[in-house]
Amino acid sequence: MLRISLIIALVASIAALVISQTKVAQKINGLTTELDSTKQALTTSQVAEGKAKKDAKDAIAAADQAKKTLESTKTELASASEKADQQEKRANELAGRVDKLTQERNDAQSDLAKWKASGLTLEQIAAMIVENKKLLGENNGLKEENKVLGRQLTQTKAELGLLTGTIDKVPLPPGLKGKIIAVDPKYEFVVLNIGESQGVLKRGEMLINRSGRLVAKVRILSVEPNRCVANILPDWKQGEPMEGDVAIVGL
């Protein structure tokens, strides 16, 4: 009886072991299947990741190429715009030259028509032009001579007025203004940068000031076209005149 029980127990143990191994085998098969699925999913994911990386790389390359194309297009556009501006400027210049030439042609035609209407020959017209230039030169010379004579007359009248006592000083133009360009402290005279052309007359008097302060008073001794020499009047001297000091007409 004991032997039978042992056999039954052994058989039961074997059956339990078989059942247990069967379950373990089933679990192993399930895990193997799940592992295969996981491997397949991982492979699919890796392939997708590789494709995504390639797509991203291609997209970056395409963006860089687009950026380069855009910069190249901008450069070409700027160059084309500059060329267009230059061509427009040249066209405007040419149009201006055409207008000028047209006006000169019209003026020439008008002058030619006038000359023809006058009945004069080209030689006569040329002689008249030469004579006209000569007369203009003589006229300008007379004008300049009149200016000189006018200044001399003014100077003579002023000196005559001093002699007769009708005036006490030679009048100078009210707005006359100059500067000291040289000083001789030993002989007490200065050189001013104004002369006959500006209306300076001998024996005229001017005040010397520096920064609005009276320094001295001078009397014109000699006059040249654009400068004059003046003596410093001792009674009016309040300082030493210097180069750059301003000379104005007093009241």
C-alpha positions in Angstrom: 0.0 0.0 0.0 2.9 2.3 0.9 4.5 1.5 -2.4 1.4 2.3 -4.3 1.2 5.7 -2.5 4.7 6.5 -3.4 4.1 5.6 -7.0 1.0 7.8 -7.1 2.9 10.6 -5.4 5.7 10.2 -7.9 3.3 10.2 -10.8 1.6 13.3 -9.4 5.0 15.0 -9.1 5.9 14.1 -12.6 2.5 15.3 -13.9 2.9 18.6 -11.9 6.5 19.0 -13.3 5.2 18.4 -16.8 2.4 20.9 -16.3 4.8 23.4 -14.8 7.3 22.9 -17.7 4.4 23.3 -20.2 3.4 26.6 -18.6 7.1 27.7 -18.5 7.4 26.8 -22.1 4.3 28.7 -22.9 5.6 31.7 -21.0 8.9 31.5 -22.7 7.2 31.3 -26.1 5.1 34.4 -25.1 8.2 36.3 -24.0 10.0 35.2 -27.2 7.1 36.5 -29.3 7.0 39.7 -27.3 10.8 40.1 -27.7 10.5 39.6 -31.4 7.7 42.2 -31.6 9.8 44.5 -29.5 12.8 44.0 -31.8 10.7 44.6 -34.8 9.2 47.7 -33.3 12.7 48.9 -32.3 13.9 48.2 -35.9 11.0 50.1 -37.3 11.6 53.0 -34.9 15.3 53.1 -35.8 14.4 53.1 -39.5 11.9 55.9 -38.9 14.5 57.8 -36.8 17.1 57.4 -39.5 14.6 58.7 -42.1 13.6 61.6 -39.9 17.3 62.5 -39.4 17.9 62.3 -43.1 14.8 64.4 -43.8 15.9 67.0 -41.3 19.4 67.1 -42.8 17.9 67.4 -46.3 15.6 70.2 -45.0 18.6 72.1 -43.4 20.6 71.7 -46.6 17.6 72.9 -48.6 17.2 75.9 -46.2 20.9 76.8 -46.6 20.6 76.6 -50.3 17.5 78.8 -50.3 19.3 81.3 -48.0 22.3 81.4 -50.5 19.9 81.8 -53.4 18.1 84.6 -51.6 21.4 86.4 -50.8 22.5 85.9 -54.4 19.1 87.3 -55.6 19.4 90.3 -53.3 22.9 91.0 -54.6 21.8 90.7 -58.2 18.8 92.9 -57.5 21.0 95.6 -55.9 23.4 95.4 -58.8 20.5 95.7 -61.3 19.0 98.6 -59.3 22.4 100.4 -59.3 22.8 99.9 -63.0 19.3 101.1 -63.6 20.0 104.3 -61.6 23.2 104.9 -63.5 21.4 104.4 -66.8 18.6 106.7 -65.7 21.2 109.3 -64.6 23.0 109.0 -67.9 19.8 109.3 -69.8 18.9 112.4 -67.9 22.4 113.9 -68.6 22.0 113.0 -72.3 18.5 114.6 -72.3 20.0 117.7 -70.7 22.8 117.9 -73.3 20.2 117.4 -76.1 18.1 120.2 -74.7 21.2 122.5 -74.4 22.4 121.7 -77.9 18.9 122.2 -79.2 18.8 125.6 -77.4 22.2 126.6 -78.8 21.2 125.5 -82.3 18.0 127.6 -82.0 20.0 130.6 -80.7 22.5 130.2 -83.5 19.8 130.0 -86.1 18.1 133.1 -84.6 21.5 135.0 -84.6 22.1 133.8 -88.2 18.7 135.0 -89.2 19.4 138.4 -87.6 22.7 138.7 -89.4 21.2 137.8 -92.7 18.5 140.4 -92.1 21.1 143.0 -91.4 22.6 142.6 -94.8 26.1 142.5 -93.5 28.8 140.1 -94.5 30.6 137.8 -92.1 33.8 139.9 -92.4 31.8 143.0 -91.5 30.2 141.3 -88.5 33.6 140.0 -87.3 35.0 143.5 -87.6 32.0 144.9 -85.6 32.6 142.3 -82.9 36.3 143.2 -82.6 35.4 146.8 -82.4 32.7 146.2 -79.8 35.2 144.3 -77.6 37.6 147.1 -78.0 35.0 149.7 -77.0 34.0 147.6 -74.0 37.6 147.4 -72.9 38.0 151.1 -73.3 34.7 151.7 -71.4 35.8 149.5 -68.5 39.1 151.4 -68.4 37.3 154.7 -68.3 35.1 153.4 -65.5 38.1 152.4 -63.5 39.8 155.7 -64.3 36.6 157.5 -63.1 36.7 155.6 -59.8 40.3 156.7 -59.3 39.5 160.3 -60.2 36.5 160.1 -57.9 38.6 159.0 -55.0 41.2 161.7 -55.8 38.5 164.3 -56.0 37.1 163.1 -52.6 40.6 163.2 -51.1 41.2 166.7 -52.5 37.8 168.0 -51.2 38.6 166.6 -47.8 42.0 168.1 -47.7 40.5 171.4 -48.9 37.9 171.2 -46.2 40.6 170.7 -43.5 42.6 173.7 -44.8 39.5 176.0 -44.9 38.3 174.8 -41.6 34.9 173.6 -43.0 35.6 170.1 -41.6 37.8 168.9 -38.7 38.6 165.4 -40.1 38.5 163.5 -43.4 35.3 161.5 -43.6 35.5 157.8 -44.2 32.7 155.4 -45.3 30.6 154.6 -42.2 30.8 150.9 -42.6 34.5 150.8 -43.3 36.2 148.0 -41.3 39.6 146.4 -41.4 42.3 144.6 -39.4 45.9 145.3 -38.3 48.3 143.1 -40.3 51.5 144.6 -39.0 52.7 146.9 -36.1 55.8 149.0 -35.7 55.9 149.9 -32.0 59.2 151.8 -32.4 57.7 154.4 -34.9 54.2 154.0 -33.6 52.4 153.0 -36.8 50.3 150.1 -38.0 49.4 148.6 -41.4 45.8 147.9 -42.1 44.4 145.4 -44.7 42.1 148.1 -46.3 42.9 150.8 -48.9 41.7 152.9 -51.8 39.4 150.1 -53.1 37.5 150.1 -49.8 37.2 153.9 -49.7 40.2 154.7 -47.4 41.4 158.3 -47.6 44.6 159.9 -46.3 44.2 161.7 -42.9 41.1 159.7 -42.2 40.8 158.5 -38.6 39.9 155.0 -37.3 39.4 153.5 -33.9 41.4 150.3 -33.0 39.5 147.9 -30.7 40.1 144.4 -29.3 37.2 142.3 -28.1 35.0 145.4 -28.0 37.5 147.4 -25.9 39.1 150.6 -27.3 42.9 150.2 -27.7 43.9 153.3 -29.7 43.0 155.8 -32.4 45.0 156.0 -35.7 45.2 158.5 -38.6 45.8 157.3 -42.1 49.2 158.4 -43.4 49.5 156.7 -46.8 47.1 154.6 -48.9 47.5 151.8 -51.5 44.8 149.9 -53.4 44.2 147.3 -50.7 46.2 148.4 -47.7 47.2 151.6 -45.8 49.6 152.8 -43.2 48.3 154.8 -40.2 50.0 156.6 -37.3 49.0 155.9 -33.7 47.7 159.0 -32.0 49.4 159.3 -28.6 46.4 161.1 -26.9 44.1 158.2 -27.7 46.5 155.3 -26.9 45.1 153.0 -24.1 47.1 149.9 -24.9 49.5 148.4 -27.4 47.9 147.7 -30.8 48.4 144.1 -32.0 48.1 142.2 -35.2 44.5 141.1 -35.6 43.0 144.1 -33.8 39.9 145.5 -35.6 39.9 149.0 -37.1 36.5 150.8 -37.4 35.2 154.2 -38.2 34.4 156.3 -35.1 31.5 158.7 -34.7 
